[in-house]
């Protein structure tokens, strides 16, 4: 007769071990997402501050341009135009746009 050696198997993937590694993985994913969202928030705050600064500078230059436009508009007159060699046209012509669609009502 042969000698049979009994073998003992140890189950390494017990439910408790699987639960532990699942929770560790979930915790690691949560920490990684938290770090990403904090970083994204800081970046967007810095970008917003930069955009607000740009908006302020554009608004100030727009105000200067509007003031310049108003002063130039107030300085226009017929006498000023004639001093700049502008003349009244002998014949006035206006540009007309052709209609692409004709209406049936009122024509």
Residue pairs with C-beta under 8 A, 6 or more apart in sequence:
none
